Amino acid sequence: MILDVHNLTMKFDNRTIFQDLDFQLQEGSMTALLGPNGAGKTTLIRILLGMLAPTAGSFQFDEHVKLGYVPQFRNIDPEYPLSIRSFIELNGPLFKSKQFKQEVDHELEEMNLTSIQHTRMGEASGGQKQRAYLAQALLDKPNMIVLDEATASLDPSAKEELMALIQHLNKKHGMTVLFVTHDVPLAKKYMKEYLYLDHGTVQAGKIADFQEVYS
Ligand SMILES: Nc1ncnc2c1ncn2[C@@H]1O[C@H](COP(=O)(O)OP(=O)(O)OP(=O)(O)O)[C@@H](O)[C@H]1O
């Protein structure tokens, strides 16, 4: 088990977002975190990343977990001056050793960005930007990665490309993936497990068995 969540409760003022959540994630799992708008998916992620304290309950990651995080899509100013490569290198030391440059080369290659590494981030497409965020997170060599709505606002081919890369990380590197999305068909195609957050509770299972309950 890589994550054990126990009786996790979150309230903002007196409003309960979720109550007594209990679930586990296994090492190497690929889980879609699904649920309607406002169900608390981002709040749950922020708690797990230590950015927000829960009202009650607890969670524990395996002691060997190294987390990577790709935040919700943010617009980058078209005038943003850094190249894709320099943007990725922001997650590194000021003095860039040969080894660090090689690691950047490797992540550019793995994320299909080598040929456009000198394109400015401001000019990059949505999919290229998301792959740059992912490459930046991968420089830390995480063994678990959390992606919040990484494919929202991407065109269909960019979605597929990003998902194929995430699948590659899972298959080739055994990366555990937690992927927040509204896109059930995409999740069914690429993910293996699901968590469904709604009305303050969570359901878990195999993605093949997931049926959205509209209520
Ligand atoms: N800091 C905060 N203070 C008060 N309320 C908040 C705060 N952060 C989130 N909320 C509320 O908590 C609820 C859950 O929000 P959250 O963003 O976690 O949902 P979500 O499932 O990620 O939604 P979406 O799919 O639209 O991104 C929302 O009603 C939101 O307004």
Ligand as a Chemical Component Dictionary entry (heavy atoms), coordinates in Angstrom:
data_LIG
# 
_chem_comp.id                   LIG 
_chem_comp.type                 NON-POLYMER 
_chem_comp.pdbx_formal_charge   0 
_chem_comp.three_letter_code    LIG 
# 
loop_
_chem_comp_atom.comp_id 
_chem_comp_atom.atom_id 
_chem_comp_atom.alt_atom_id 
_chem_comp_atom.type_symbol 
_chem_comp_atom.charge 
_chem_comp_atom.model_Cartn_x 
_chem_comp_atom.model_Cartn_y 
_chem_comp_atom.model_Cartn_z 
_chem_comp_atom.pdbx_ordinal 
LIG N1  N1  N 0 -10.238 27.786 0.753   1  
LIG C1  C1  C 0 -11.552 27.565 0.654   2  
LIG N2  N2  N 0 -12.422 28.192 1.478   3  
LIG C2  C2  C 0 -13.751 27.965 1.407   4  
LIG N3  N3  N 0 -14.322 27.103 0.537   5  
LIG C3  C3  C 0 -13.506 26.451 -0.313  6  
LIG C4  C4  C 0 -12.081 26.639 -0.303  7  
LIG N4  N4  N 0 -11.533 25.834 -1.252  8  
LIG C5  C5  C 0 -12.559 25.189 -1.838  9  
LIG N5  N5  N 0 -13.743 25.538 -1.274  10 
LIG C6  C6  C 0 -15.058 25.004 -1.620  11 
LIG O1  O1  O 0 -15.008 23.608 -1.456  12 
LIG C7  C7  C 0 -15.798 22.949 -2.439  13 
LIG C8  C8  C 0 -14.946 21.918 -3.148  14 
LIG O2  O2  O 0 -14.039 22.578 -3.999  15 
LIG P1  P1  P 0 -12.944 21.790 -4.868  16 
LIG O3  O3  O 0 -12.256 22.816 -5.705  17 
LIG O4  O4  O 0 -12.129 20.935 -3.991  18 
LIG O5  O5  O 0 -13.890 20.885 -5.760  19 
LIG P2  P2  P 0 -13.537 20.077 -7.075  20 
LIG O6  O6  O 0 -14.191 18.750 -6.935  21 
LIG O7  O7  O 0 -12.057 20.090 -7.292  22 
LIG O8  O8  O 0 -14.266 20.937 -8.176  23 
LIG P3  P3  P 0 -13.908 21.151 -9.734  24 
LIG O9  O9  O 0 -14.174 19.836 -10.380 25 
LIG O10 O10 O 0 -14.878 22.205 -10.149 26 
LIG O11 O11 O 0 -12.465 21.591 -9.808  27 
LIG C9  C9  C 0 -16.311 24.040 -3.359  28 
LIG O12 O12 O 0 -17.638 24.332 -3.010  29 
LIG C10 C10 C 0 -15.406 25.204 -3.079  30 
LIG O13 O13 O 0 -16.085 26.422 -3.264  31 
# 
loop_
_chem_comp_bond.comp_id 
_chem_comp_bond.atom_id_1 
_chem_comp_bond.atom_id_2 
_chem_comp_bond.value_order 
_chem_comp_bond.pdbx_ordinal 
LIG N1  C1  SING 1  
LIG C1  N2  SING 2  
LIG C1  C4  DOUB 3  
LIG N2  C2  DOUB 4  
LIG C2  N3  SING 5  
LIG N3  C3  DOUB 6  
LIG C3  C4  SING 7  
LIG C3  N5  SING 8  
LIG C4  N4  SING 9  
LIG N4  C5  DOUB 10 
LIG C5  N5  SING 11 
LIG N5  C6  SING 12 
LIG C6  O1  SING 13 
LIG C6  C10 SING 14 
LIG O1  C7  SING 15 
LIG C7  C8  SING 16 
LIG C7  C9  SING 17 
LIG C8  O2  SING 18 
LIG O2  P1  SING 19 
LIG P1  O3  DOUB 20 
LIG P1  O4  SING 21 
LIG P1  O5  SING 22 
LIG O5  P2  SING 23 
LIG P2  O6  DOUB 24 
LIG P2  O7  SING 25 
LIG P2  O8  SING 26 
LIG O8  P3  SING 27 
LIG P3  O9  DOUB 28 
LIG P3  O10 SING 29 
LIG P3  O11 SING 30 
LIG C9  O12 SING 31 
LIG C9  C10 SING 32 
LIG C10 O13 SING 33 
# 
